[in-house]
Amino acid sequence: MTTGDCFDNALCESFFATLECELLDRNKLSTRTEAQQAVFDFIEGWYNLHRLHSSLNSDTPARYEKRYMERIAAEEKEKKIRAKGQCDTLEEHPEPTFAGTSAMSSAALSAKPG
């Protein structure tokens, strides 16, 4: 198998190895409910908030997601500004006239070239 192959489950294997090593091997869980709560707390309380992930360029999932959402918001804001800028530009410049004569003075129109 190669990296990126749809059958490659290295990320899952890495996650479950971390879960087993850092949670299950260190705690005795008596009931299924206790285990479910411990796994939830592990994922949401530590794994996603504090653990650095090599697949996210050594960032935490929470921080990576926050930066991603900030980037998306900035892109949306920029699109709105550009769209508004285009509308303002159209309002500032009236419809073009033939040969640009409305912007020329009568002296410029009557002057002979050369």
Legacy VTK file of the C-alpha trace (Angstrom):
# vtk DataFile Version 3.0
C-alpha trace
ASCII
DATASET POLYDATA
POINTS 114 float
0.000 0.000 0.000
1.034 3.581 -0.587
0.331 6.842 1.195
-3.034 8.217 0.169
-4.259 4.801 -0.886
-7.932 4.333 0.031
-6.990 1.127 1.862
-4.306 2.866 3.937
-5.515 3.156 7.513
-2.320 4.464 9.103
-4.090 7.470 10.650
-6.674 5.229 12.295
-4.016 2.839 13.524
-2.057 5.760 14.950
-5.126 7.134 16.735
-6.074 3.791 18.264
-2.470 3.148 19.341
-2.463 6.533 21.091
-5.860 5.824 22.660
-4.705 2.454 23.930
-1.349 3.701 25.232
-2.482 6.945 26.831
-5.950 6.025 28.081
-6.747 2.351 28.197
-3.393 1.096 29.499
-3.345 3.736 32.248
-6.929 3.363 33.521
-9.106 0.500 34.693
-12.559 0.996 33.252
-15.242 -1.096 34.932
-18.328 -0.519 32.785
-19.137 0.183 29.179
-20.618 3.572 30.146
-17.451 4.483 32.028
-15.363 3.463 28.996
-17.542 5.490 26.623
-17.246 8.570 28.841
-13.482 8.105 29.200
-13.014 7.805 25.415
-15.206 10.866 24.816
-13.284 12.880 27.418
-9.982 11.710 25.923
-10.927 12.766 22.390
-12.732 16.019 23.160
-10.741 17.042 26.222
-7.201 16.223 25.174
-6.738 14.658 21.743
-8.534 17.411 19.821
-7.524 20.315 22.053
-3.926 19.751 23.084
-2.246 16.966 21.144
-0.102 18.079 18.205
-0.859 16.155 15.025
1.790 15.607 12.386
-0.910 15.397 9.689
-1.898 18.991 10.615
1.649 20.352 10.396
2.182 19.880 14.149
-0.945 21.766 15.137
-3.882 20.741 17.313
-7.181 19.945 15.591
-8.941 22.702 17.536
-6.378 25.350 16.581
-6.223 24.064 12.993
-10.014 24.283 12.708
-10.033 27.766 14.248
-7.414 29.003 11.780
-9.298 27.373 8.917
-12.543 29.096 9.922
-10.715 32.428 10.288
-9.247 31.990 6.798
-12.666 31.189 5.342
-14.192 34.226 7.098
-11.388 36.461 5.794
-11.908 35.154 2.255
-15.651 35.809 2.498
-15.014 39.323 3.814
-12.591 39.965 0.968
-15.156 38.739 -1.577
-17.757 41.117 -0.125
-15.308 44.013 -0.214
-14.382 43.230 -3.817
-18.045 42.911 -4.791
-18.825 46.215 -3.076
-15.805 47.820 -4.731
-17.057 46.701 -8.135
-20.499 48.163 -7.443
-18.997 51.452 -6.238
-16.819 51.597 -9.329
-19.826 51.135 -11.582
-21.744 53.884 -9.750
-18.829 56.314 -9.965
-18.410 55.827 -13.704
-21.529 56.453 -15.753
-22.286 54.467 -18.862
-19.652 55.061 -21.540
-20.507 57.336 -24.425
-19.409 56.929 -27.995
-15.769 57.872 -28.546
-15.585 59.298 -25.024
-16.963 62.662 -26.173
-18.715 63.457 -22.885
-15.386 63.693 -21.096
-13.800 65.944 -23.714
-14.064 69.726 -23.752
-15.440 71.551 -26.755
-11.943 72.946 -27.388
-10.509 69.454 -27.527
-13.245 68.349 -29.883
-12.671 71.269 -32.294
-8.872 71.093 -32.243
-7.230 69.615 -35.321
-4.709 66.819 -34.824
-1.018 67.498 -35.218
LINES 1 115
114 0 1 2 3 4 5 6 7 8 9 10 11 12 13 14 15 16 17 18 19 20 21 22 23 24 25 26 27 28 29 30 31 32 33 34 35 36 37 38 39 40 41 42 43 44 45 46 47 48 49 50 51 52 53 54 55 56 57 58 59 60 61 62 63 64 65 66 67 68 69 70 71 72 73 74 75 76 77 78 79 80 81 82 83 84 85 86 87 88 89 90 91 92 93 94 95 96 97 98 99 100 101 102 103 104 105 106 107 108 109 110 111 112 113
